[in-house]
Amino acid sequence: MRHYFVKVSEIAIMPTISNDHDLRDALNGLSADQQRIIGAGFTKSVIHLCRDERVRRAVQTAQNPDASDAELQDALKMAKGYAAKTYTACGKDTDWLAQADHFVAAAAAAALTPVGQLATRTNPAWKAAVQARMAKNCELMEEEEGEMETEADRQYRIADESF
């Protein structure tokens, strides 16, 4: 019987993301395509709050690593268009789910926006994460009980599973 020993120093251990600082650092180290895909993953976490099938398809397109530039541009137009259409819902203080719907579309649009079209030092995945959190906060206003896992915690898990 042979015994094999491995030095712990020879094993690469991926740190666990447990706060926003670590998440932002990890996201900033990604390529533009990786940012889009993980941003879409954050959006997919709250997609159940979206009322528009076009936004759902836009998120699917954003998650596709083989999506063409034309497909990505069309998906961005759909998500941005719906986010603009639902923007006025954010002024209503009584329809939290309509506001959540808007933030899901905004998260999808953020994930799909090319890095060059964003303000300097803005990461599409981080912007999608924040919009997804806003959608979740709106949903929580409608519910009587809170969740055990916050949207931020869910995003840390999504990021950990993606790396």
Phi, psi and chi 1 to 4 in degrees:
 res  aa     phi    psi   chi1   chi2   chi3   chi4
   1 MET       -  127.3  176.6 -177.1 -145.2      -
   2 ARG   -97.9  145.6  -70.1 -174.1  172.4  160.0
   3 HIS  -116.1  133.5  -64.6  -75.2      -      -
   4 TYR  -113.8  134.2  -64.0   95.0      -      -
   5 PHE  -120.1  139.2  -64.7   96.0      -      -
   6 VAL  -125.6  131.0  177.2      -      -      -
   7 LYS   -69.4  137.1  -69.1 -179.2 -173.7  177.4
   8 VAL   -59.7  -33.3  173.7      -      -      -
   9 SER   -66.0  -16.0   62.0      -      -      -
  10 GLU   -90.6   -5.8  -66.1  175.8    0.9      -
  11 ILE   -98.0  126.6  -60.4  173.0      -      -
  12 ALA   -80.2  121.2      -      -      -      -
  13 ILE  -111.5  123.4  -61.2  173.0      -      -
  14 MET   -83.3  122.4 -173.5   67.2  177.2      -
  15 PRO   -65.0  150.3   20.9  -27.0      -      -
  16 THR   -87.7  135.2  -59.0      -      -      -
  17 ILE   -81.5  124.4  -64.2  170.9      -      -
  18 SER  -133.5    5.0   60.5      -      -      -
  19 ASN  -155.2  168.5   59.7   57.6      -      -
  20 ASP   -66.0  -33.9  -77.6   -9.8      -      -
  21 HIS   -60.7  -47.6 -176.5  -88.8      -      -
  22 ASP   -64.0  -39.4  -68.0  -15.0      -      -
  23 LEU   -63.1  -47.8  178.5   61.3      -      -
  24 ARG   -62.2  -41.6  -73.5 -176.5   83.6  154.6
  25 ASP   -60.2  -44.5  -77.7  -11.0      -      -
  26 ALA   -64.5  -43.2      -      -      -      -
  27 LEU   -65.6  -37.0  -64.7  175.6      -      -
  28 ASN   -67.6  -18.6  -74.5  -28.2      -      -
  29 GLY   -87.9    1.4      -      -      -      -
  30 LEU   -92.7  156.4  -61.1  176.7      -      -
  31 SER   -72.1  167.6   70.6      -      -      -
  32 ALA   -59.1  -42.8      -      -      -      -
  33 ASP   -64.4  -41.2  -73.8  -19.9      -      -
  34 GLN   -65.2  -39.1  -69.2  169.5  -38.5      -
  35 GLN   -61.5  -43.7  -71.1  176.2   29.3      -
  36 ARG   -61.1  -46.4 -178.7 -168.5   78.7 -120.5
  37 ILE   -66.8  -44.1  -68.9  167.2      -      -
  38 ILE   -72.8  -33.9 -160.6  164.5      -      -
  39 GLY   -60.8  -38.8      -      -      -      -
  40 ALA   -66.6  -34.2      -      -      -      -
  41 GLY   -64.0  -39.8      -      -      -      -
  42 PHE   -63.4  -40.3  -63.9  151.5      -      -
  43 THR   -67.0  -41.2  -53.2      -      -      -
  44 LYS   -60.1  -29.0 -172.1  175.4  178.7 -177.4
  45 SER   -61.7  -24.8  176.7      -      -      -
  46 VAL  -118.6   13.0  -67.4      -      -      -
  47 ILE   -61.5  -23.9 -161.6   69.6      -      -
  48 HIS   -62.0  -15.7   64.3  -79.5      -      -
  49 LEU   -88.8   -4.2  -62.4  169.1      -      -
  50 CYS   -89.2  135.0 -176.7      -      -      -
  51 ARG   -98.6   -1.8  -60.9  174.5 -179.7  173.5
  52 ASP  -117.1  124.6 -170.1   86.0      -      -
  53 GLU   -65.5  -31.5 -175.3   58.2   34.7      -
  54 ARG   -64.1  -37.1  -67.5  169.0  -62.0  169.8
  55 VAL   -67.6  -39.6  173.8      -      -      -
  56 ARG   -59.7  -43.4  -68.2  174.1 -172.3  -89.5
  57 ARG   -66.4  -36.3  -73.5 -166.5  -48.9  -91.2
  58 ALA   -62.2  -39.2      -      -      -      -
  59 VAL   -66.8  -40.8  171.5      -      -      -
  60 GLN   -61.4  -42.1  -71.4  174.7  -22.9      -
  61 THR   -63.7  -43.0  -59.9      -      -      -
  62 ALA   -61.8  -32.2      -      -      -      -
  63 GLN   -79.8  -11.9  -74.9 -169.8  -65.0      -
  64 ASN   -82.4  112.2 -179.9   -1.6      -      -
  65 PRO   -66.0  -16.9   19.3  -25.1      -      -
  66 ASP  -101.9   10.3  -61.2  -38.9      -      -
  67 ALA   -64.7  139.0      -      -      -      -
  68 SER   -76.7  163.7   69.6      -      -      -
  69 ASP   -58.8  -39.9  -72.7  -17.9      -      -
  70 ALA   -64.4  -42.9      -      -      -      -
  71 GLU   -63.2  -41.2  -70.3  171.1  -40.5      -
  72 LEU   -66.7  -39.4  -66.9  170.7      -      -
  73 GLN   -64.6  -42.4  -72.8  176.1   -4.1      -
  74 ASP   -63.0  -42.0  -72.4  -15.0      -      -
  75 ALA   -63.8  -41.9      -      -      -      -
  76 LEU   -61.3  -44.2  174.8   59.4      -      -
  77 LYS   -60.0  -42.2  -74.7  178.8 -172.2  174.4
  78 MET   -63.4  -47.7  -74.6 -172.4  -76.9      -
  79 ALA   -66.1  -44.6      -      -      -      -
  80 LYS   -64.7  -40.2  -82.0  179.4   96.1  170.7
  81 GLY   -62.3  -43.5      -      -      -      -
  82 TYR   -70.9  -36.9 -168.3   71.1      -      -
  83 ALA   -62.7  -41.1      -      -      -      -
  84 ALA   -65.8  -41.8      -      -      -      -
  85 LYS   -62.9  -37.0  176.8 -177.7  171.3 -174.3
  86 THR   -93.3    1.0   57.8      -      -      -
  87 TYR   -57.6  -38.1  179.6   74.2      -      -
  88 THR   -64.5  -21.5   56.1      -      -      -
  89 ALA   -63.9  -23.0      -      -      -      -
  90 CYS   -71.0  -15.8  -70.9      -      -      -
  91 GLY   -85.1  -12.0      -      -      -      -
  92 LYS   -87.6  130.8  -62.6  178.9 -175.2  176.0
  93 ASP   -95.2    4.0   60.2   -7.3      -      -
  94 THR  -109.1  -19.7   56.1      -      -      -
  95 ASP  -110.6   81.3 -167.2  -12.3      -      -
  96 TRP   -64.4  -34.3  -69.3  106.2      -      -
  97 LEU   -72.0  -30.3  -65.5 -179.8      -      -
  98 ALA   -67.3  -37.9      -      -      -      -
  99 GLN   -66.5  -40.6  -69.6 -176.7   36.9      -
 100 ALA   -60.1  -42.6      -      -      -      -
 101 ASP   -55.7  -44.6 -176.9   38.2      -      -
 102 HIS   -61.1  -46.1  163.3   75.0      -      -
 103 PHE   -67.6  -29.7  -73.5  117.5      -      -
 104 VAL   -65.3  -44.7  173.1      -      -      -
 105 ALA   -64.0  -38.3      -      -      -      -
 106 ALA   -65.8  -36.7      -      -      -      -
 107 ALA   -65.7  -42.9      -      -      -      -
 108 ALA   -62.3  -44.4      -      -      -      -
 109 ALA   -63.0  -40.3      -      -      -      -
 110 ALA   -61.5  -45.6      -      -      -      -
 111 ALA   -61.9  -34.5      -      -      -      -
 112 LEU   -87.7  -12.1  -76.1  156.4      -      -
 113 THR   -72.7  123.6  -59.0      -      -      -
 114 PRO   -59.4  144.1  -23.4   33.9      -      -
 115 VAL   -53.2  -40.4  175.5      -      -      -
 116 GLY   -65.0  -17.6      -      -      -      -
 117 GLN   -94.8   -0.1  -67.8 -179.2   16.4      -
 118 LEU   -99.8  160.9  -67.2  171.3      -      -
 119 ALA   -59.8  154.5      -      -      -      -
 120 THR   -54.3  138.5  -55.2      -      -      -
 121 ARG    66.6   16.8  -62.2  174.6   20.5  127.5
 122 THR   -97.9  129.4  -59.6      -      -      -
 123 ASN  -103.2  124.4 -177.9  -60.1      -      -
 124 PRO   -57.8  -38.3  -14.2   20.4      -      -
 125 ALA   -67.0  -41.7      -      -      -      -
 126 TRP   -65.3  -42.2  174.2 -110.2      -      -
 127 LYS   -62.7  -39.9 -168.5  168.6 -179.0  178.5
 128 ALA   -64.1  -39.7      -      -      -      -
 129 ALA   -60.7  -44.9      -      -      -      -
 130 VAL   -65.4  -43.2  171.0      -      -      -
 131 GLN   -64.1  -38.9  -63.5  -66.8  -26.5      -
 132 ALA   -63.8  -38.5      -      -      -      -
 133 ARG   -64.2  -39.1  -69.6  178.2 -171.5 -174.2
 134 MET   -62.5  -42.4  -65.1  -66.3  -69.4      -
 135 ALA   -59.8  -44.9      -      -      -      -
 136 LYS   -65.0  -40.1 -171.4   63.0  177.0  177.5
 137 ASN   -60.3  -39.6  -71.9  -19.3      -      -
 138 CYS   -63.4  -43.3  -68.9      -      -      -
 139 GLU   -61.5  -40.2  179.6 -173.9   35.2      -
 140 LEU   -63.6  -29.1  -69.6  172.7      -      -
 141 MET   -65.9  -26.2  -65.6  -59.0  -67.1      -
 142 GLU   -84.7  -21.7  -77.5  -70.2  -48.7      -
 143 GLU   -92.2  153.3  -64.7  178.6   -7.1      -
 144 GLU   -85.5  -26.5  -67.9 -178.0   23.5      -
 145 GLU  -121.3  145.9  -65.9 -177.0   29.0      -
 146 GLY   -82.2  175.1      -      -      -      -
 147 GLU  -100.1  158.3  -70.6 -172.7  -29.9      -
 148 MET   -74.5  -39.0  -64.2  -62.2  -71.7      -
 149 GLU  -104.2  125.2 -178.9 -179.1   47.6      -
 150 THR   -76.9  165.4   68.0      -      -      -
 151 GLU   -64.2  -36.0 -166.9   59.9   29.5      -
 152 ALA   -62.1  -45.1      -      -      -      -
 153 ASP   -61.5  -40.3  -70.3  -27.3      -      -
 154 ARG   -62.7  -39.5 -165.4  172.3   -6.3  -89.6
 155 GLN   -66.6  -38.7  -70.0  170.9   -8.3      -
 156 TYR   -60.6  -41.7  -56.7  153.4      -      -
 157 ARG   -66.1  -44.3 -175.4  175.7   38.4   77.2
 158 ILE   -58.5  -44.4  -69.4  167.5      -      -
 159 ALA   -65.1  -44.8      -      -      -      -
 160 ASP   -57.7  -42.2  -84.1  -23.1      -      -
 161 GLU   -71.6  -22.2  -68.1  169.1   -1.8      -
 162 SER   -83.6  -22.6  -61.7      -      -      -
 163 PHE   -93.4      -  -62.8  121.3      -      -
